[in-house]
Amino acid sequence: MLKTHEVEQMCCVAKGPNHGPAPIPEEGKWVQAKQIGDISGFTHGVGWCAPQQGACKLSLNVKDGIIQEALVETLGCTGMTHSAAMAAEILTGKTILEALNTDLVCDAINTAMRELFLQIVYGRTQSAFSEGGLPIGSSLEDLGKGLRSTVGTMFSTVDKGARYLELTEGYVVKMALDEDDEIIGYQFLRIGPMLEMIKKGVDANEAYQSNLGTYGRFEEAVKVIDPRHA
């Protein structure tokens, strides 16, 4: 490598102690990470696109530096779903350094990858103190039965108040109001389990009725409204 004239003229001074990098917690052990292959961990992170009109939740399971599992969930512009499909094919099999320096199609996914890279290489993963880490497929636990992402969707205006559209339990079918027109509960539909039943041959109406549930004081409602049409 090239050295300046000033450096060439310097005498050599012996280097003192060299303890290496500080160890980081990885899957139940402390590791002095010196190369990408030393890195393992499972974690989640969120990224956003430049106009801040969309976001990506990215889950990665890294073993010995290689991304073995990726779950890409997006919210925002409709094109992000297609970006996520491409990113899911791109991510697995790459080292986390390769993935960091690869165009993952969407700004939000790229930003999420950057945030996860920092978590993983600094030992801030969710599996940092789990002996042996988490098995491949662990990210699917976030999706629950029916493998469907949970998206909280609410709408409200000053004049008309709030409308619950989708919550953890599922798609909101009806909202329950009391005598003061305040929300006291809701009826929801578990879409994922309903579709699974239909695929297995159950009558669609029976599957629909079987996957309805309520939350709060729904049975005490003075008025019930459809949040999308009332």
N, C-alpha and C positions, 0 to 999 in steps of 0.2 A: 504494500500500500504506500501511497505517497506521503511523505513527511515534509514539513516546511524546513527551511534552513535553520530556523531558530531551534526547532526540536532536535535536529541532527546534531547540533552543537552541545546539547545538554548531556550531562553525565547521568549514569543510571543510579537510581535510588531504590533500594529493596522494598518490596511490598510487604506490609505486615500481615496480621491475621486475616484469613479469608474464611468466613463462616458460611458463605453461601446465602441464598435467599431465606427469608423467614418462612418457616413451615406454615402451610394453610390446612384447615380441616377438610378432608375429602372422604366421604363415605366411611366414616368411623375411624379414620387414621390421619396422622399428621404427615404431610408430604412437602418436601422441598422441591417445588416445581421449577425445573430448569428447561424443559422443553414441552411442546404441546402434548406429547404422548403421556406426560405425567398427570394430565388433568382429567378428572372424572367428576360427575355430579349431575343432579336432576334439579331443574328449577323452572320458574315461570317469569315472564316479564311483559311489559306493555310498551309499545312504541306508537308514534303518531306521525302522520304525514306532514309535509311542509305547510300546506294551507290549514292544517289542523282541522280537517273535515272528516278524518277517519282515524281509527285506531286498530291496532293488532295486539292480541294476547298470544304470545308465543311460549310454548312449553318444549323444552329440550332435555333429552336424556343422553348424556355424554359418557362414554366409556373409553378410557385410555386415549383421550383426545378426539375420538371419532363420534360424530352425532349418530346415534343408533335409533333415535325415536324423535319425531317432531309432531307437535299438534299446533296447527295454525288456525286461530279464530279471529275473524275480522268484523268490524262494525264501521259503517260509513258509506262511501260511494259504492255503487253496485259493482263497479269494476274490481273492487278489492277481493271479491269472492274468487274471481278468475286468477288474480294475482296469487292468492293463497294456494290455489290448486297447483300452480306452477312452482311456487316456493316449496311446497310439500315434497315435490319430486326432486328439487334441487338440493335441499338441505341434508337429507340422510346420506351417510357414507362419506361426507366431507369432514375434514378436521374443523374445529371451531375457528381456527385462523383462516382457513379457506372460505368458510361461510361468512365470516366477517367482511372479507374482501370480495365477495360475490354479489352481483346485482340480484337481489331477491324480488325484483319486478316492481314492488310497491315501496314507497318511502316509509310507510308505517311499519312494514315487515323488516326493512333494513334497520330502522331505528330500534325496533324490538331486539333484533339480533345484536346490535351494539350494546344495549343495556344488559342483555343476558351474558354476553361475553365478559363484561366487567364483573358481574356476579360470580360467574364460574371461575375465572382465573384468580379472583381474590378469595375464593373459598367461602362465598356467601350463599351457597346453594341450599335448597331445602333438605337435601340429603347429606349435608356436611357431617352430621354426627350419627347417621344411620349406617350401621356396620354392613358393608357389602353394597350399599346404595339401594336403589329401587329397581325392580325388574322392568324390562322393556314392556311397554304397554301401560305403565302407571298413569300416564297423562289422561287415559280414557276414563279414569275414575272421576275426573272433573265433569264429564259429560253426563254421568248418571245413566239410568235405565233408558234404553232407546238411543243412546249415543247422540244426544242433541244438545247443542250449546245453550246455556241459559243466558238470555238477554233480557234485562229489565227495560221495559219501554213504557213511559208515562207521558201524558200530554195534559196541559192545563192552560186556561186563560183566566183573566181577571173576571170577566163577565160570567163564564160558564163553569168555572171550577176545574177539578182534576178528572182525568179519565185514566184508569189503569188498563193497559193493553196487554202486557205480558210480564209475568213475574217468575220467580224461581219455580213455583209449582206448575206453571204452564200458561197457556193462552187464556186470557180472561174473557169469559163468555158473558157474564152479567155482573153488575155492581149493585150492592145492597145499600139503600139509603134509609135513614130514620125519619122521624116526623119533621126534623129540621133540615132535611135534605143533606145531611152529613153522611159520609161513607162509613159503614160499620162492618163491611165484609164484601166478599166477592165469590163468584163461582168460577172455577177454572177447568180447563181441559188439558190432560196430559197427552200431547200430540204424539210424542215418540212411542209410548206404549200402545196408543190407539192404532197407529200404523202397523206396529208389529203384529197386533191381533188380526188386523185386516189381511196382512200378508199370509197369515196362517189359516185363512179361510173363514174367519168369524164374520158374520154379517156386519156391515158398516155401521148401521144404526145401533146394534148391540154393542159394538166396540166403542162407539161414541158414548153411549150411556154408561158403560162400565168404567170409563176413564174421566168422568166428571167428579169434581170434588169441591168442597167449600172451605172458606177460611173466615175466621171472625164470627160475627153474630148474623150470618147470612139469613138464618131461619127467622130472625126477628125483624126482617126488613118491612118497612111500611111501603116502600116503593122499590122496584127492581128495574134497572135500565141496562140497555146494551151500550157499552162504552163507545162503540164505533158508529152507532146510528141514533143516538139520543142525547 
